[in-house]
Structure formats: structure tokens, C-alpha cells
Amino acid sequence: MRVLMKSHFENRKLFAALLVLIALAGCTRLKQCAYEGIGRDEWQKPDEVVRVLAIRPGDQVADVGSGGGYFTFRLAKAVGAGGKIYAVDVDKGLNDALARRAKDEGYSNVEVVLAQADDPLLPSPVDLIFTSNTYHHLQNRARYFANAKKYLKPDGRVAIVEFNGARWLDSMGHHTPKEVILSEMKEAGFTLKQDHGFLPRQHFLVFSIAK
């Protein structure tokens, strides 16, 4: 038991040290690595996430909190050449790196948007606002998404993938209980349409504008 507690404490120290290093260095590459995570494809199931969203060719999608583009380029493939992905983030360094990658890899349907903390600043209405592992970073979330309704088409949706706190790394302030998300989105004027339960570490909730 003592050995397990020591290992747990050391893991926390390593994680805290990584966060401090990122904050001090301000290094875009370190941030990208931190956001990608270790073995993320296994627990994030990105292809299945995109599949169940039933995105149509030609759709316009905002990836809010796009970071290093983990979902951005998968979404870009889903909407096809006739669609548009807005990669939205408040971090200019990450945005610039994502824009370079989009250009280098020929993703002409990806447009980077430098957002404000309280507004995604989308240039046109979208079919879907998608956000992964970002919800807990937003301040006054009910107000944020109430304001974001103006960026949605009449039948538009909001998809929220958010850590559920099942692991201690996620529970250190980097998660949001499902009941909190449901309450805040209801306050923002949304109705829950789908609750996907196949992600082991995250909630996956899809909302539409309440009628």
C-alpha cells in the first residue's frame, strides 16, 4: 500500500512538473504533445467519434479548442473538399502550427480562427460546434454557449466530449460532471439529443437548440 501511494504521489509530481515546464517554456510543440496524450487513439476512439456524428459532405464544422488539430483533420476529411472546418483556439502559437500543417498537407478546407476566451468568433454559421477536452477550460459556460447559438444554423448541433474524472489525471480540475454539463447547456438554451457511452474516460453529449 505504501509503495502504491509513493508511486501515485510521484506520478502527480511528474504531471505537475510537466505543466510547469509548459507554462514556463510557452513551447508550442510541448503543448501539442501534452494535448495529444499518450496512447490517445486507444481511449479517444476518434474515428468512431467522427462516425457517430454523421457529418455530411459539405458541412461546416467548428472545432472549438482545436489545439494541435487532433480532431481538426479528421473532421476535415469528413466534410470533404466542399465543406469547411474552422479550427478555433485562443492560442496563437498552436493556431499558427495548425495552419502550417494544413497548408503542408493540402487541407484547403481548414481555416484557423483566433478566438476570444468568451467568444469563438466564427466567420459564418456552422452545422456543428464540436469541442473535445475543452469544456472545463471555458469560463461561464452557460453564457458562452448561449452566445454561440448565433453561430449555429437553425438545425445546428453542439457536440461536447469532456473528461468524466474516471482517472486521477483527469480529476485534477480537468473534468466536468455530466450533470453540470446538462444543467449549463439547458441554461444556455439547448436540449440533449444524444448521450454516447462508448468513451471510457469521457462524456460524449450532443445537443440541439431548444425549440
N, C-alpha and C positions, 0 to 999 in steps of 0.2 A: 504494500500500500504506500509506504514511504517513497519507494522508487518511482511509482506511478505519479505521485504528487510532485516529485522533483522533476520528472520528465515534462509534466504538464506545465509547471512553472517555467522551465527552460524554453519550452515552445512559445509561451506567451512573451518571454523576453526577446526571443528571436523575431517574432512578429512585430513587437513594438519597435525594435531596433530598425527593422526594415522600413516601417512607417516614418521614423525619424530621418533615416537616410534619404528617403524620397522627398520629404519636406525640405531638408537642407539642400539637397542637390538640385531640386527642381528639374530633374532629368526626365525628358520625355520618354526615353527608352525604358528607364526604371519604372515609370508609371505604367507604360504599356505592359511590361512583364507582370507587374503587380495585379493589373486588371485582368489579364488573361488567366492567371492562376495556374496551378499545377494539375495536369490531367483534367482540364476543364471540359473537354469534349465528352468525357465519360459521364459526368454528372449533369452537365448543362443540356445535353441532348439537343444541340442546336438545329439539326436537320429536322427532327421531329417537331420542335417548337415552330419552325417556319412552316412545316407541312400543315399542322392543325390550324394555323391562322388562315389557311385557304386564301392566300393573297393571289390576286388575278393579274395576268399580264396587263401592263398599262396603269396599274395602281400607283398612287403617290403615297409614300410612307415616310414618316419622320422617326428616325432612330434617336430618341432623346437620351442624352448621356452616352453618346456613341463611343467615347474613349478611343481605343486603338482600332476600332472597326470590327470587332469580333462578330457582331451580327450584321453590320452595315453591308458587307459584301455578299453575305448570304441572302439578305433581303433584296439587294440589287439584282441578283440572279433571278429571284422570284418574280420581280416586276417586269423584267426584261428590258430590252432597248427602248420600248415605248413608254416605260414608266419612269419614276423619279424617286430617288432616296435622298432625303435631307438628313445629313449626318450632323446632329446638333450637340454641341458641347460648349461649356464655358471656358475650357482650357485651350488657349490659342496654340500652344505647342503641340498638343495632341491633334487639334484640327489641321494644323499645317502638315503634320506627318501623315495623317489620313488622306489629305488632298494629294500629297505626293504619290502615295501608294495608288490611289485611284487613277491618277494620270499615268503612272508607270505601267499599270496593269490593264489600262484601256477601259475603265469604267466611266463612260461618258454620262451615265445616268445617276451619278453620285454628286451631290452638291453639298459642300460644307457650310454650316451656319454657325457663326459665333453668337451664342445665346447670352441672355442675361440670367442671373440667378432666379428671377421671378417670372421669366417670360422666354419661351423657346424662339420667339421672333421668326416664325416660319413665313416665307415669302408668299405662299399660296395655300389654300385649303387642301387637306390630305384625307385619304381614305382611312388611314390608320396612324395613330400615335403609339409607337412601341417604345418601351423602356425596360431595360434589364439591369438589375442590381444598382439602380439609381434612386429608387423611390425614397430610401432612407436619408439620402443627401438633401432632398428638397425641403425648403422651409415653407411653412404654412401651405401644406399640400392641397387642402381643400380649395384655397384661393387660387393656387397655381393651376389646377385642372379646371376650375370654373372659368378662369380666364382663357385657358387653352381651348375651350369649346368653340371659340371664334375661328380656330384654325382647322376645325373638322368639317367635312362635308355633312349634309343632313343625315346620311346613314353611316357616318364615320364611327370608328371604334377606338377604344384605348385598351392596349394590352400591357399589363403590368406583370413582369417577372421579378420577384423580390425574395431575398433570403428570408427563410422562415425561422432561423435561430436554432435549427436542429444540431448544428455543430458549434463548438465553443468559439471558433474563429469568427463565425457569423454572428454570434450572440453578443459580441463586444461592441454594441451600438450599431452594428451593420446589418440590421434586420428590422422587419416590421411585422407585428402580429396581423394575421388575416383580418380579425375583427376590426382592427384600427383602419386598415385599407378600405374595407367595406363601408365603415362609418364615414370616413373622409370623402370617399368617392360619391356616396349618397348625398352628402352635404354639398358637394360640387355640382350635383345635378345629373348624376349618372346612375344607370341600372346595371346590375351584374347580369351578363348573358351566358358566360361560360366559366367554369371552375375546373381547370385541368389538374389532375392529381398525379401525373407521372414523373414529376421532378422531385428527387429525394431531398434536396436542400432548399427548394424554393416554392413559393406560391406562384401560380400562373393563372391570372384572372383577366377576363376580357369584359369590357364594359361598353355600353352604348349610351347615347344621350337620352335621359329620361323624357318620356312624352307627357 
